[in-house]
Amino acid sequence: MFEGKTLIQIVNMGGIAVYILILCSVISLGVILERLVTYYRVSRLNKTDFLRAIKAEFVSGSAEKALKLCEECDDPVVSVVKAGIKLFDRDEKAVQGAMEREIMVETVKLEKFTSIVGTIGNIAVYIGLFGTVLGIVRSFHNISVIGSGGMPVIIGGVAEALFATAAGLFVAIPAVIFYNYFVRRVDNFVTDMEYFASEVLDLMGSYKKK
């Protein structure tokens, strides 16, 4: 079916739907790469060592040094811890509220653009099916106009039309896979932030009892 055809001719087989899918693929790939780089950048922190260092500062009775330690790191967990330590002289409810708000802010940052990948994963197949339907309609219209060709022409036209569906699947499958991966990564980040928020509350409670 593709013998002797250029890339542009192959794309044209699927009609305008394939061009839309190419645009969706470029957008999806851009978001996927941006999110992968972002998640890698904010997950390089050794959280065990960081928590150990924060605990050591609180044990030594220096909340100010613990806050300074947070200033040296760039991580969603660190941002939550920092939001709590900044209010170490306030009551527990105020500290907890500050950290919960920071968790919400960081979660929004982590989820940025991921809905685009999810949407593309959901609609790409339907765009491909739409292109296939248009291709089949076009094929039968051409046969009715020409008035000849028989089954080989029909089969050839349908085969070309199905290229749009194949293109839709090609775009949708990676998008769905990465969207599910992103959801899982965000869930892991949220779990870490909630855990560290709980640890900070305990540490500050012990600090204030001294």
N, C-alpha and C positions, 0 to 999 in steps of 0.2 A: 504493500500500500504506500510505503514511503520511498520506494525506489525512484531515483531520478528527480526527487523533489528537494528544493532548498529549504532551509529552516523557516523562512518566511512563508513559503507555500504550505509547509506542514502546520504552522500556527494558524494560517488562514482556513485550514480545513475545519477547525473548531469554531470559526466565526468570532464575533466580538466578545463572546463569553470567555474565550481563551485569553484575550488581551486583558480583560478584567481580572482573570485569575493570575496572570503574570504580575499585574500591579499588586494584587493581594499577597502574592508570594514575596515580592520585594519588601513590602511593608512588614510582613510577618517575620521575615529573615532579619530585618533591621532591628525589630523589637527583641527578638530572641537573642541576638548577639549583644545588644545593649544590656538586657537583663542578666545574661550570663556573666558579663564583665562586672556588673554592679554587685551581684551576689558573691562573686569571687572576691571582690575588693573588701566587702564588709564582713566576710567570714574568715579572714586570715587571723583574727584575734584568737589567741589561746585562752579560751574562757576559763579553764581550770586555773591557770596561772594568774589570770586577772582577778578572779574571785579570791584566790589565796592572798594576793597582794592587798586587796581591799580589806580582808579580814585582819591582816597583820597591822594595817594602819589603825583600824578601829580598836584592836587589842592594845595597841600602844597609846591609845587615847588621842589620836590625831585625826579628826574628821577633815581638817583642812588639807592634810597631805593626801587623804583619800580622794578628795575633790580634785586636787592637782593631778593626781594619777589619771583621773578620768579625762582631764583636758588634753592628755597626750595621745589619746586613742580616738579612732573614728569607727564606731560600730553601733548598731541599733541598741544592743545590750548596754553598752557604755552610756549612751544617751539617756536611757531609762535610769540607770544607776545615778548618773550625774544629776538628773532632775530631782531625785530623792535626797541626795546628799546636800544639795543647795538649800534644802529646807530642814536641815538636821536640827535646827533650834525650834522648829514648830512641832505641833502635836502630830501623833501618828496618822490621824485622819487626813490632815493636810498633805503629809508626805505621800501617803497612799494615793490620794487623788491626783497629785502631780505626776506620779509615775504612771498611773493608769492613762492619763491624758497623753503622756509621752509615748506610751505603747501604741495608742491610737494613731498618733502622728507618724511614728515610724512604720506602722503597718501600712498606712496609706502610701508612704514612699516606696515600700517594698512591692506593693501591688501595682505601682504605676505602669501603665501601658499593657499589663498582662491581659486585661479584658479585650484588647484589640486582637491578640493572638487567639483567645477563646472564641471571639466572634467570627474570625476568619475560619477557624476550624469548624464552626457550625454551619456556615453559609457556603463554603467553597464547593461542597458536593452539590448543593442545590443550584448554584451558578452553573456548574458543569452539566447538570441535568437539563437546565434551561437551554444551554447551548446545544445539547444533543437534540432536544425537541425541535428547536429552530432548524437544525441541520436536516432532520428527517422531513420536516415540512417543506424545506427548500428542495430537497431531493425529489419528493413526490410532485412538487410543482414543476420542476424541470422536466420530469417524465411526461406530465400531462401536456406541457407545451410542445415538447419534441414529438411525443406520440409514439415513441419506439424505444427500444433498449432492452425491455424485458427484465427478468429477474437479476441478471448480472449487474445491470445498472443500479437496480434498487439496492442490492446487497452492498455494492461499492459505496453508494451514497450513505447508507446507514452506518457502514464501517467508519467512514470519515466523520460522521456526526458523533459517533461514540468517542472520538478522540477528546471531545470536550469533557465528557464524564471522567475519562482517565486523567485528564489534567486537573479536574476538580479533586479527585482522590489524592493525586500527587501533592496538591497544596494542603488539603485538609488533614491528612494523616500526621505529618510532622507538627502541624500547628496544634492539634489535639494532644499529641504526646508531650510537647513542651509546655503547653498550658497546664496540664495535670502535674508536670514536674514543678512548675513555678508555684502552683497552689500548695504543693507539699513543702517546698522550701520555705514559703511564707509561714506556713503552719509551724514549721520547726523554729523559725525565728521568733514567732509569737510565744511559743512554749518557753524558749530560752529567756525572753524578756520577762515573762511572768514569774519564772523561777527566780531570776536575779532580783526582781522587785521584792519578792517574798524574803529573800536572803537579806536584802538591805534593811527591810523593816525590822527583822530580828536583830541585825547587827546594831542598828540605831537604838533599838530598845535596850540592848545590853549596855551600850555606850552611855545612855542617859541615866542608867541605874548606878553608875559609878559615882 
